[in-house]
Amino acid sequence: GVDHLVAVGDVAAAYAEGVASEGAATGDGPEVTRVADAGAATAALRDLLVPGDVVLVKASRVAGLERVARDLAETLTGGTEGGSGGGAGVAS
């Protein structure tokens, strides 16, 4: 399942609120973090991730979240996307 949702930008506010409300109602939903932009998403994820975590980056290209996937992959693999840095996995 999903443990944490990082919602980026104003457009994501509606689904972030829905996920948070559903999780509060059932007691088993993911934690939700809302951030303003791709840079803030990258920073939040760097703080949240631990070895073994898997990240799915899903958005329209307008949101610029391909930058989040690229930056995390570089950070976690020592600068070689798809390398063996031993950190979390990133899929975009």
Order of alpha helices (4+ residues) and beta strands (2+ residues): beta-alpha-beta-alpha-beta-alpha-beta
